Amino acid sequence: MSTNVKYRIRRDDEVVIIAGRDKGARGKVIRILPDKDKVIVAKVNMVKRHTKASQANSGGIIEREAAMAISNVQYVCPKCDQGVRVGVKSLDDGRKVRTCRKCDEVLDQ
């Protein structure tokens, strides 16, 4: 468990799964759980949850995304169109931006 860690993967990034049963699958990051070093990716790592009926829902078996280790996902560069490592560079105006380590493309706008 880490504290005060800044990840190079953010919400709404497209990522590819590099390990586990869903290896090779692509999806969008829904949520990052920094206290657990985990990430939730849309339509990946689906599990069945048996939920009890309540006033809010009817209950039954619900399929939803489960959290996975952030080390098992890799950012997908729009230019390379594959999983790449992400670096950080400082621009001339002093901003820090994420960059693709393969093609040196700036990932943040």
FIKOLZA-1660 file (N, C-alpha, C; in steps of 0.1 Angstrom, whole numbers, plus 5000, padded with zeros to 4 digits):
% residues 109
   i   px   py   pz ch aa at
   1 5008 4988 5000  A  M  N
   1 5000 5000 5000  A  M CA
   1 5009 5012 5000  A  M  C
   2 5006 5021 4991  A  S  N
   2 5014 5033 4990  A  S CA
   2 5006 5045 4993  A  S  C
   3 5012 5056 4997  A  T  N
   3 5005 5068 5001  A  T CA
   3 5011 5079 4993  A  T  C
   4 5003 5089 4988  A  N  N
   4 5007 5100 4981  A  N CA
   4 5015 5097 4968  A  N  C
   5 5011 5087 4961  A  V  N
   5 5017 5083 4948  A  V CA
   5 5010 5089 4937  A  V  C
   6 5017 5095 4927  A  K  N
   6 5011 5101 4915  A  K CA
   6 5013 5091 4904  A  K  C
   7 5002 5086 4898  A  Y  N
   7 5003 5076 4888  A  Y CA
   7 5003 5083 4874  A  Y  C
   8 5009 5076 4864  A  R  N
   8 5010 5082 4851  A  R CA
   8 4997 5078 4843  A  R  C
   9 4989 5070 4849  A  I  N
   9 4976 5066 4842  A  I CA
   9 4965 5074 4850  A  I  C
  10 4956 5080 4842  A  R  N
  10 4945 5088 4848  A  R CA
  10 4932 5083 4843  A  R  C
  11 4921 5089 4849  A  R  N
  11 4908 5085 4845  A  R CA
  11 4905 5089 4831  A  R  C
  12 4897 5081 4824  A  D  N
  12 4894 5083 4810  A  D CA
  12 4905 5080 4800  A  D  C
  13 4917 5075 4804  A  D  N
  13 4927 5071 4795  A  D CA
  13 4923 5057 4789  A  D  C
  14 4927 5055 4777  A  E  N
  14 4926 5041 4771  A  E CA
  14 4938 5033 4775  A  E  C
  15 4935 5021 4780  A  V  N
  15 4946 5012 4785  A  V CA
  15 4945 4999 4779  A  V  C
  16 4956 4991 4778  A  V  N
  16 4955 4977 4774  A  V CA
  16 4960 4969 4786  A  V  C
  17 4954 4957 4788  A  I  N
  17 4957 4948 4799  A  I CA
  17 4969 4940 4795  A  I  C
  18 4980 4940 4803  A  I  N
  18 4992 4933 4799  A  I CA
  18 4994 4920 4807  A  I  C
  19 4986 4917 4817  A  A  N
  19 4987 4905 4825  A  A CA
  19 4973 4901 4830  A  A  C
  20 4972 4888 4833  A  G  N
  20 4960 4883 4839  A  G CA
  20 4951 4876 4828  A  G  C
  21 4939 4873 4833  A  R  N
  21 4930 4865 4824  A  R CA
  21 4924 4874 4812  A  R  C
  22 4924 4887 4814  A  D  N
  22 4919 4896 4803  A  D CA
  22 4931 4902 4795  A  D  C
  23 4942 4895 4795  A  K  N
  23 4954 4900 4788  A  K CA
  23 4950 4904 4773  A  K  C
  24 4954 4916 4768  A  G  N
  24 4952 4920 4755  A  G CA
  24 4939 4928 4753  A  G  C
  25 4931 4928 4763  A  A  N
  25 4918 4936 4762  A  A CA
  25 4921 4951 4764  A  A  C
  26 4913 4959 4757  A  R  N
  26 4914 4973 4759  A  R CA
  26 4902 4979 4765  A  R  C
  27 4904 4990 4772  A  G  N
  27 4892 4997 4778  A  G CA
  27 4896 5010 4783  A  G  C
  28 4886 5018 4788  A  K  N
  28 4888 5031 4793  A  K CA
  28 4888 5030 4809  A  K  C
  29 4897 5038 4815  A  V  N
  29 4898 5038 4829  A  V CA
  29 4886 5045 4835  A  V  C
  30 4879 5038 4844  A  I  N
  30 4867 5044 4850  A  I CA
  30 4871 5051 4863  A  I  C
  31 4880 5044 4871  A  R  N
  31 4883 5049 4884  A  R CA
  31 4897 5044 4888  A  R  C
  32 4904 5052 4896  A  I  N
  32 4917 5048 4901  A  I CA
  32 4916 5048 4917  A  I  C
  33 4921 5037 4923  A  L  N
  33 4920 5035 4937  A  L CA
  33 4935 5036 4942  A  L  C
  34 4940 5048 4945  A  P  N
  34 4954 5050 4949  A  P CA
  34 4958 5043 4962  A  P  C
  35 4949 5042 4971  A  D  N
  35 4952 5036 4984  A  D CA
  35 4954 5021 4983  A  D  C
  36 4949 5015 4973  A  K  N
  36 4950 5001 4970  A  K CA
  36 4959 4997 4958  A  K  C
  37 4964 5008 4951  A  D  N
  37 4972 5006 4939  A  D CA
  37 4964 4998 4929  A  D  C
  38 4951 5001 4927  A  K  N
  38 4943 4994 4918  A  K CA
  38 4936 5004 4908  A  K  C
  39 4930 4998 4898  A  V  N
  39 4924 5006 4888  A  V CA
  39 4911 4998 4883  A  V  C
  40 4901 5005 4879  A  I  N
  40 4889 4999 4874  A  I CA
  40 4887 5003 4859  A  I  C
  41 4887 4993 4850  A  V  N
  41 4886 4995 4836  A  V CA
  41 4873 4990 4831  A  V  C
  42 4867 4998 4822  A  A  N
  42 4853 4995 4817  A  A CA
  42 4853 4982 4809  A  A  C
  43 4843 4974 4811  A  K  N
  43 4841 4961 4804  A  K CA
  43 4853 4951 4805  A  K  C
  44 4861 4953 4815  A  V  N
  44 4873 4943 4817  A  V CA
  44 4873 4938 4831  A  V  C
  45 4877 4926 4833  A  N  N
  45 4877 4920 4846  A  N CA
  45 4863 4919 4853  A  N  C
  46 4854 4914 4845  A  M  N
  46 4840 4914 4849  A  M CA
  46 4838 4902 4859  A  M  C
  47 4831 4905 4870  A  V  N
  47 4827 4895 4880  A  V CA
  47 4813 4896 4883  A  V  C
  48 4807 4885 4888  A  K  N
  48 4793 4884 4892  A  K CA
  48 4792 4887 4907  A  K  C
  49 4783 4896 4910  A  R  N
  49 4780 4899 4924  A  R CA
  49 4766 4895 4927  A  R  C
  50 4764 4887 4938  A  H  N
  50 4751 4883 4942  A  H CA
  50 4746 4894 4952  A  H  C
  51 4736 4902 4948  A  T  N
  51 4732 4913 4956  A  T CA
  51 4718 4910 4962  A  T  C
  52 4717 4915 4974  A  K  N
  52 4704 4913 4981  A  K CA
  52 4695 4924 4977  A  K  C
  53 4682 4922 4976  A  A  N
  53 4672 4931 4971  A  A CA
  53 4671 4942 4982  A  A  C
  54 4669 4955 4977  A  S  N
  54 4666 4966 4986  A  S CA
  54 4657 4975 4980  A  S  C
  55 4654 4987 4986  A  Q  N
  55 4645 4996 4979  A  Q CA
  55 4652 5002 4967  A  Q  C
  56 4665 5003 4967  A  A  N
  56 4672 5009 4955  A  A CA
  56 4673 4999 4944  A  A  C
  57 4675 4986 4946  A  N  N
  57 4676 4977 4935  A  N CA
  57 4668 4964 4937  A  N  C
  58 4666 4957 4927  A  S  N
  58 4658 4945 4928  A  S CA
  58 4665 4932 4932  A  S  C
  59 4679 4933 4933  A  G  N
  59 4687 4922 4937  A  G CA
  59 4689 4912 4926  A  G  C
  60 4696 4901 4929  A  G  N
  60 4699 4891 4919  A  G CA
  60 4714 4891 4916  A  G  C
  61 4718 4885 4905  A  I  N
  61 4732 4884 4901  A  I CA
  61 4735 4895 4891  A  I  C
  62 4744 4904 4896  A  I  N
  62 4748 4916 4888  A  I CA
  62 4762 4914 4883  A  I  C
  63 4765 4917 4870  A  E  N
  63 4778 4916 4865  A  E CA
  63 4784 4930 4865  A  E  C
  64 4796 4932 4871  A  R  N
  64 4802 4945 4871  A  R CA
  64 4817 4944 4871  A  R  C
  65 4824 4955 4869  A  E  N
  65 4839 4955 4868  A  E CA
  65 4845 4954 4882  A  E  C
  66 4856 4946 4883  A  A  N
  66 4863 4945 4895  A  A CA
  66 4876 4953 4894  A  A  C
  67 4882 4957 4905  A  A  N
  67 4895 4964 4904  A  A CA
  67 4906 4954 4901  A  A  C
  68 4916 4960 4894  A  M  N
  68 4928 4952 4891  A  M CA
  68 4940 4960 4894  A  M  C
  69 4952 4953 4895  A  A  N
  69 4964 4960 4899  A  A CA
  69 4968 4970 4888  A  A  C
  70 4972 4982 4892  A  I  N
  70 4975 4992 4882  A  I CA
  70 4988 4988 4874  A  I  C
  71 4996 4979 4880  A  S  N
  71 5008 4974 4872  A  S CA
  71 5004 4965 4861  A  S  C
  72 4992 4961 4860  A  N  N
  72 4987 4952 4849  A  N CA
  72 4981 4959 4838  A  N  C
  73 4981 4972 4838  A  V  N
  73 4976 4980 4826  A  V CA
  73 4987 4989 4821  A  V  C
  74 4986 4992 4808  A  Q  N
  74 4996 5000 4801  A  Q CA
  74 4988 5010 4792  A  Q  C
  75 4993 5022 4792  A  Y  N
  75 4986 5033 4784  A  Y CA
  75 4987 5030 4769  A  Y  C
  76 4976 5033 4762  A  V  N
  76 4976 5031 4747  A  V CA
  76 4979 5045 4741  A  V  C
  77 4990 5046 4734  A  C  N
  77 4994 5058 4727  A  C CA
  77 4985 5059 4714  A  C  C
  78 4978 5071 4712  A  P  N
  78 4970 5073 4700  A  P CA
  78 4978 5072 4687  A  P  C
  79 4990 5076 4687  A  K  N
  79 4998 5076 4675  A  K CA
  79 5004 5062 4672  A  K  C
  80 5009 5055 4683  A  C  N
  80 5015 5042 4681  A  C CA
  80 5004 5031 4680  A  C  C
  81 4992 5034 4686  A  D  N
  81 4981 5025 4687  A  D CA
  81 4985 5011 4694  A  D  C
  82 4993 5012 4704  A  Q  N
  82 4997 5000 4712  A  Q CA
  82 5001 5005 4726  A  Q  C
  83 5002 4995 4735  A  G  N
  83 5006 4998 4749  A  G CA
  83 5020 5004 4749  A  G  C
  84 5022 5015 4756  A  V  N
  84 5035 5021 4757  A  V CA
  84 5038 5025 4772  A  V  C
  85 5050 5027 4775  A  R  N
  85 5054 5033 4788  A  R CA
  85 5052 5048 4787  A  R  C
  86 5049 5054 4798  A  V  N
  86 5047 5068 4798  A  V CA
  86 5058 5076 4805  A  V  C
  87 5063 5086 4799  A  G  N
  87 5073 5094 4805  A  G CA
  87 5067 5108 4809  A  G  C
  88 5075 5116 4816  A  V  N
  88 5071 5130 4819  A  V CA
  88 5082 5139 4814  A  V  C
  89 5078 5150 4808  A  K  N
  89 5087 5160 4803  A  K CA
  89 5082 5174 4807  A  K  C
  90 5091 5183 4809  A  S  N
  90 5088 5197 4812  A  S CA
  90 5089 5205 4799  A  S  C
  91 5078 5212 4796  A  L  N
  91 5078 5221 4784  A  L CA
  91 5085 5234 4787  A  L  C
  92 5086 5242 4776  A  D  N
  92 5093 5255 4778  A  D CA
  92 5086 5264 4787  A  D  C
  93 5072 5263 4787  A  D  N
  93 5064 5272 4796  A  D CA
  93 5064 5267 4810  A  D  C
  94 5071 5257 4814  A  G  N
  94 5071 5252 4827  A  G CA
  94 5061 5241 4831  A  G  C
  95 5052 5238 4821  A  R  N
  95 5042 5227 4824  A  R CA
  95 5049 5213 4823  A  R  C
  96 5044 5204 4831  A  K  N
  96 5049 5190 4830  A  K CA
  96 5038 5182 4822  A  K  C
  97 5042 5175 4812  A  V  N
  97 5032 5167 4804  A  V CA
  97 5037 5153 4803  A  V  C
  98 5027 5144 4801  A  R  N
  98 5030 5130 4799  A  R CA
  98 5034 5128 4784  A  R  C
  99 5044 5119 4782  A  T  N
  99 5048 5117 4768  A  T CA
  99 5049 5102 4766  A  T  C
 100 5048 5098 4753  A  C  N
 100 5050 5084 4749  A  C CA
 100 5065 5081 4748  A  C  C
 101 5069 5070 4755  A  R  N
 101 5084 5067 4754  A  R CA
 101 5088 5061 4741  A  R  C
 102 5079 5057 4732  A  K  N
 102 5083 5051 4719  A  K CA
 102 5084 5062 4709  A  K  C
 103 5073 5070 4707  A  C  N
 103 5073 5080 4696  A  C CA
 103 5075 5094 4701  A  C  C
 104 5077 5096 4714  A  D  N
 104 5079 5110 4720  A  D CA
 104 5068 5119 4718  A  D  C
 105 5056 5114 4715  A  E  N
 105 5044 5122 4713  A  E CA
 105 5039 5127 4727  A  E  C
 106 5034 5140 4728  A  V  N
 106 5029 5146 4740  A  V CA
 106 5014 5140 4741  A  V  C
 107 5011 5134 4753  A  L  N
 107 4999 5128 4755  A  L CA
 107 4988 5137 4761  A  L  C
 108 4993 5147 4769  A  D  N
 108 4984 5156 4775  A  D CA
 108 4982 5169 4766  A  D  C
 109 4970 5174 4766  A  Q  N
 109 4967 5186 4757  A  Q CA
 109 4967 5198 4766  A  Q  C
% end
